[in-house]
Amino acid sequence: MIEELLPATVVAVEAYGHDEPANARLYPEEEALLVKAVPKRRREFAAVRSCARRAMEKLGVPPQPVLPGERGAPRWPAGLTGSMTHCDGYCAAALVRATDLASLGIDAEPDGPLPDGVLPAVALPAELDRLLRLGRDHPGTHWDRLLFSAKESVYKAWFPLTGQWLDFSEAHIEFAVGTAGPVPDSGRGERLSGTFRAELLVPGPSVGGRRLGGFEGRWTVRRGLVATAVAVPHG
């Protein structure tokens, strides 16, 4: 699912529910981070790193620890850049050679409404108006959750380029919709996918000698999940 949202140079590995490796091997450095972790946290931590190491192998890089760096962003092997995501029943890692992309970000969320009170903290007024219109046109899609996911992907792509925090209010998202076909036996009509544009409302990073004003992304809704991805080219 995630790989379909990213350029062909990106290697993505994902696991669904029972496919998650129950006893994924952790390195001692990673084990040390989980001394007080509850079982759910440990399971997700290990599963998404298993995906990341399988992606490393596909790129010809020896598997190695994935430790959190500044603000929790994963520290990747030299020459690679990437992103990880996990939620209930799903995890994924996407890696690419740093010569092929400047940065990337992925996110997956349960296909359901955001908890009460979250949307006002996430959405700009113009985004709220647009979500209402999208909801009228495509009522089977949880647009609030999709907005949250898109902003998470934007942040994950932004941070490696800047080393700075990006608030939800500092990126403006606009979705474009395409129809991926019917959802069998779901009662929800269309299965949607599309693109989005994230306009940065603060000075963007400089990439390839050019200051970026925003990021381009893609999204999809399927298998009980919403997923988004941002790939930042060098030029």
Secondary structure as a PSIPRED ss2 file (coil, helix, strand):
# PSIPRED VFORMAT (PSIPRED V4.0)

   1 M C   1.000  0.000  0.000
   2 I C   1.000  0.000  0.000
   3 E H   0.000  1.000  0.000
   4 E H   0.000  1.000  0.000
   5 L H   0.000  1.000  0.000
   6 L C   1.000  0.000  0.000
   7 P C   1.000  0.000  0.000
   8 A C   1.000  0.000  0.000
   9 T C   1.000  0.000  0.000
  10 V C   1.000  0.000  0.000
  11 V E   0.000  0.000  1.000
  12 A E   0.000  0.000  1.000
  13 V E   0.000  0.000  1.000
  14 E E   0.000  0.000  1.000
  15 A E   0.000  0.000  1.000
  16 Y E   0.000  0.000  1.000
  17 G H   0.000  1.000  0.000
  18 H H   0.000  1.000  0.000
  19 D H   0.000  1.000  0.000
  20 E C   1.000  0.000  0.000
  21 P C   1.000  0.000  0.000
  22 A C   1.000  0.000  0.000
  23 N C   1.000  0.000  0.000
  24 A C   1.000  0.000  0.000
  25 R C   1.000  0.000  0.000
  26 L C   1.000  0.000  0.000
  27 Y C   1.000  0.000  0.000
  28 P H   0.000  1.000  0.000
  29 E H   0.000  1.000  0.000
  30 E H   0.000  1.000  0.000
  31 E H   0.000  1.000  0.000
  32 A H   0.000  1.000  0.000
  33 L H   0.000  1.000  0.000
  34 L H   0.000  1.000  0.000
  35 V C   1.000  0.000  0.000
  36 K C   1.000  0.000  0.000
  37 A C   1.000  0.000  0.000
  38 V C   1.000  0.000  0.000
  39 P H   0.000  1.000  0.000
  40 K H   0.000  1.000  0.000
  41 R H   0.000  1.000  0.000
  42 R H   0.000  1.000  0.000
  43 R H   0.000  1.000  0.000
  44 E H   0.000  1.000  0.000
  45 F H   0.000  1.000  0.000
  46 A H   0.000  1.000  0.000
  47 A H   0.000  1.000  0.000
  48 V H   0.000  1.000  0.000
  49 R H   0.000  1.000  0.000
  50 S H   0.000  1.000  0.000
  51 C H   0.000  1.000  0.000
  52 A H   0.000  1.000  0.000
  53 R H   0.000  1.000  0.000
  54 R H   0.000  1.000  0.000
  55 A H   0.000  1.000  0.000
  56 M H   0.000  1.000  0.000
  57 E H   0.000  1.000  0.000
  58 K H   0.000  1.000  0.000
  59 L C   1.000  0.000  0.000
  60 G C   1.000  0.000  0.000
  61 V C   1.000  0.000  0.000
  62 P C   1.000  0.000  0.000
  63 P C   1.000  0.000  0.000
  64 Q C   1.000  0.000  0.000
  65 P C   1.000  0.000  0.000
  66 V C   1.000  0.000  0.000
  67 L E   0.000  0.000  1.000
  68 P E   0.000  0.000  1.000
  69 G C   1.000  0.000  0.000
  70 E H   0.000  1.000  0.000
  71 R H   0.000  1.000  0.000
  72 G H   0.000  1.000  0.000
  73 A C   1.000  0.000  0.000
  74 P E   0.000  0.000  1.000
  75 R E   0.000  0.000  1.000
  76 W C   1.000  0.000  0.000
  77 P C   1.000  0.000  0.000
  78 A C   1.000  0.000  0.000
  79 G C   1.000  0.000  0.000
  80 L E   0.000  0.000  1.000
  81 T E   0.000  0.000  1.000
  82 G E   0.000  0.000  1.000
  83 S E   0.000  0.000  1.000
  84 M E   0.000  0.000  1.000
  85 T E   0.000  0.000  1.000
  86 H E   0.000  0.000  1.000
  87 C E   0.000  0.000  1.000
  88 D C   1.000  0.000  0.000
  89 G C   1.000  0.000  0.000
  90 Y E   0.000  0.000  1.000
  91 C E   0.000  0.000  1.000
  92 A E   0.000  0.000  1.000
  93 A E   0.000  0.000  1.000
  94 A E   0.000  0.000  1.000
  95 L E   0.000  0.000  1.000
  96 V E   0.000  0.000  1.000
  97 R E   0.000  0.000  1.000
  98 A C   1.000  0.000  0.000
  99 T C   1.000  0.000  0.000
 100 D C   1.000  0.000  0.000
 101 L C   1.000  0.000  0.000
 102 A C   1.000  0.000  0.000
 103 S E   0.000  0.000  1.000
 104 L E   0.000  0.000  1.000
 105 G E   0.000  0.000  1.000
 106 I E   0.000  0.000  1.000
 107 D E   0.000  0.000  1.000
 108 A E   0.000  0.000  1.000
 109 E E   0.000  0.000  1.000
 110 P E   0.000  0.000  1.000
 111 D C   1.000  0.000  0.000
 112 G C   1.000  0.000  0.000
 113 P C   1.000  0.000  0.000
 114 L C   1.000  0.000  0.000
 115 P C   1.000  0.000  0.000
 116 D C   1.000  0.000  0.000
 117 G C   1.000  0.000  0.000
 118 V C   1.000  0.000  0.000
 119 L H   0.000  1.000  0.000
 120 P H   0.000  1.000  0.000
 121 A H   0.000  1.000  0.000
 122 V H   0.000  1.000  0.000
 123 A C   1.000  0.000  0.000
 124 L C   1.000  0.000  0.000
 125 P H   0.000  1.000  0.000
 126 A H   0.000  1.000  0.000
 127 E H   0.000  1.000  0.000
 128 L H   0.000  1.000  0.000
 129 D H   0.000  1.000  0.000
 130 R H   0.000  1.000  0.000
 131 L H   0.000  1.000  0.000
 132 L H   0.000  1.000  0.000
 133 R H   0.000  1.000  0.000
 134 L H   0.000  1.000  0.000
 135 G H   0.000  1.000  0.000
 136 R H   0.000  1.000  0.000
 137 D H   0.000  1.000  0.000
 138 H C   1.000  0.000  0.000
 139 P C   1.000  0.000  0.000
 140 G C   1.000  0.000  0.000
 141 T C   1.000  0.000  0.000
 142 H C   1.000  0.000  0.000
 143 W H   0.000  1.000  0.000
 144 D H   0.000  1.000  0.000
 145 R H   0.000  1.000  0.000
 146 L H   0.000  1.000  0.000
 147 L H   0.000  1.000  0.000
 148 F H   0.000  1.000  0.000
 149 S H   0.000  1.000  0.000
 150 A H   0.000  1.000  0.000
 151 K H   0.000  1.000  0.000
 152 E H   0.000  1.000  0.000
 153 S H   0.000  1.000  0.000
 154 V H   0.000  1.000  0.000
 155 Y H   0.000  1.000  0.000
 156 K H   0.000  1.000  0.000
 157 A H   0.000  1.000  0.000
 158 W H   0.000  1.000  0.000
 159 F H   0.000  1.000  0.000
 160 P H   0.000  1.000  0.000
 161 L H   0.000  1.000  0.000
 162 T H   0.000  1.000  0.000
 163 G C   1.000  0.000  0.000
 164 Q C   1.000  0.000  0.000
 165 W C   1.000  0.000  0.000
 166 L C   1.000  0.000  0.000
 167 D C   1.000  0.000  0.000
 168 F H   0.000  1.000  0.000
 169 S H   0.000  1.000  0.000
 170 E H   0.000  1.000  0.000
 171 A E   0.000  0.000  1.000
 172 H E   0.000  0.000  1.000
 173 I E   0.000  0.000  1.000
 174 E E   0.000  0.000  1.000
 175 F E   0.000  0.000  1.000
 176 A E   0.000  0.000  1.000
 177 V E   0.000  0.000  1.000
 178 G E   0.000  0.000  1.000
 179 T E   0.000  0.000  1.000
 180 A E   0.000  0.000  1.000
 181 G E   0.000  0.000  1.000
 182 P E   0.000  0.000  1.000
 183 V C   1.000  0.000  0.000
 184 P C   1.000  0.000  0.000
 185 D C   1.000  0.000  0.000
 186 S C   1.000  0.000  0.000
 187 G C   1.000  0.000  0.000
 188 R C   1.000  0.000  0.000
 189 G C   1.000  0.000  0.000
 190 E E   0.000  0.000  1.000
 191 R E   0.000  0.000  1.000
 192 L E   0.000  0.000  1.000
 193 S E   0.000  0.000  1.000
 194 G E   0.000  0.000  1.000
 195 T E   0.000  0.000  1.000
 196 F E   0.000  0.000  1.000
 197 R E   0.000  0.000  1.000
 198 A E   0.000  0.000  1.000
 199 E E   0.000  0.000  1.000
 200 L E   0.000  0.000  1.000
 201 L C   1.000  0.000  0.000
 202 V C   1.000  0.000  0.000
 203 P C   1.000  0.000  0.000
 204 G C   1.000  0.000  0.000
 205 P C   1.000  0.000  0.000
 206 S E   0.000  0.000  1.000
 207 V E   0.000  0.000  1.000
 208 G C   1.000  0.000  0.000
 209 G C   1.000  0.000  0.000
 210 R E   0.000  0.000  1.000
 211 R E   0.000  0.000  1.000
 212 L C   1.000  0.000  0.000
 213 G C   1.000  0.000  0.000
 214 G E   0.000  0.000  1.000
 215 F E   0.000  0.000  1.000
 216 E E   0.000  0.000  1.000
 217 G E   0.000  0.000  1.000
 218 R E   0.000  0.000  1.000
 219 W E   0.000  0.000  1.000
 220 T E   0.000  0.000  1.000
 221 V E   0.000  0.000  1.000
 222 R E   0.000  0.000  1.000
 223 R C   1.000  0.000  0.000
 224 G C   1.000  0.000  0.000
 225 L E   0.000  0.000  1.000
 226 V E   0.000  0.000  1.000
 227 A E   0.000  0.000  1.000
 228 T E   0.000  0.000  1.000
 229 A E   0.000  0.000  1.000
 230 V E   0.000  0.000  1.000
 231 A E   0.000  0.000  1.000
 232 V E   0.000  0.000  1.000
 233 P C   1.000  0.000  0.000
 234 H C   1.000  0.000  0.000
 235 G C   1.000  0.000  0.000
